[in-house]
Structure formats: C-alpha cells, structure tokens
Amino acid sequence: MGNYKITTGSQTIDIIVEGLFTSNDAQAYLKDFNKAVSGIVPSNFKLVLDCTKLSVSPVEMQQMLKGCLELYKELNFKSVILKSGSNAVLKMQMQRLSSSVGLNSVIE
C-alpha cells in the first residue's frame, strides 16, 4: 500500500511518497495533488518529490507513474526534483519515464 504527504510552502511543493502504490492509491494521490496545485501558479514553484521509500513500480503501475510525470511537465513547474536515494533500480526507472515524457527533472 502506498502512502504520501503533500505540503505546500511559499515557493515549494514537497511530496513524500512511499511504499507500493495501487491504482486506488494513485487515484487518491492525483485527487489530492490537483487540490494542492489548484490555488497556485506552478511556474513559480519548485516541485520536490521524495521517493526514497517508494517501491519500484510494477509494469501495470508504470503507465500511471508516467501520467503523473506528464502532468508535472504540463503544469510547467519552475523545477522538478525527484529524490530516489540509494535505490539504483528506482532511479533508472524514474530517469527512463521522465525522459519518455520529456520532463527535465533533476534525479538525486
């Protein structure tokens, strides 16, 4: 089961995601994310996603993850930082999916 926490600061949206997301978890996340960004101008904000405790997405969830990355790109955040920690497989997955949607993100 996946968990997340979304915090909006003065110029940053910080999101912590962890665990293994199901499609229901992802739908709830998207609902809360859209609510969080509805009152801001994303191009004035930095988006920081802490994925250090996120499990590698199985094949059936990768399309949902790709959709989230496309959404981040479409919203045109000032910058997008994805923190993968020491999980090399997760880092590679995020790099591949980010590149596939043309999202210029920093992956740490």
N, C-alpha and C positions, 0 to 999 in steps of 0.2 A: 504494500500500500504506500502510495506517495504522499508526502506532506510538503507544504510550502508556507512561506510567510512573506508578505509583500509590505514594504514600508516605504512611504513617500517622504522624502526630505525636501529641503528648499531647492535643490537642483539635481537630486539623485533619486532614482527609484532602486531600492535594494530588494532583491528577491533571493530567498534561500529555498532551494528545492532539495529534497532528499528522498531516498527510498526508490521503489519501483512503481512507476505510475501506471494506473489502469486507464481505460478510456473515460471512465466516470471521474477519476481524479483530474484528468486533463481538462475535461469539460468544466469542472468546478474551478480549476485554476484560471482558465480563459475567461470565465464569467467575472471572477474577482480581479483579474488583471485589467480587463476592459473597464471595470468600475474605477480602478485606481488611476487609469490614464485619461478617463473622460473629462476630468477637470484641469488638465494641464496642457501645455504646448510641448509635445515630446522633443522637438528640435532644440529646446532649451534645457533638456535633461539628459543626464548620463544614466544608462541602464546597467546595473551591475547584478549579474546572476551568479550566486554562489552555488555551484553544482558539486562541491567536493564530497558530499554524501549522497549524491544521486547515483543510482544504479545504471549500468549501461542499458539503453533501451533495446528491447527485443524487436525483431523485424516488424511485427504488427503495430508497434507504437512509434516507429521511426517516422512515418508519414505525419503523425500528429506533432512530433517534435519539429519536423521540417516546417509544418504550418505555423508553429509558434515563431520560428526564426524568420519566416517570410513576413509575419505580422510585425516583428520588431523592425525589419527593414522598411516596410511600408510606412510605419509611424515616423521614420526618419529621426531617431534619437540622435543627440549630439555625438554620443559614442555608446558602444555596446561592449561590455567586458564580461566574458564567460570564464569563471574560475573552475578549473577541473581538478585542482590539487595534484596528487601524485598518480592518479589513475590514467595510465597511458592509453588504454582502450577507449575510455570515455573521451579523452582529449582528441584522439583521432576521429572518433565518431562526430564530435562537435565540429571539428575542422572540416570534415567531409560534407556534413549537412549545411554548415554555414556557407561554404564555397558553392554548393549546389544552388543556393538561393541568391547568391551574390551579396551576402551580408558581410561587410567589412567589420569584423569584430576582432577584439583582442582576446586571445585564449591564453589564460595563465595556468 
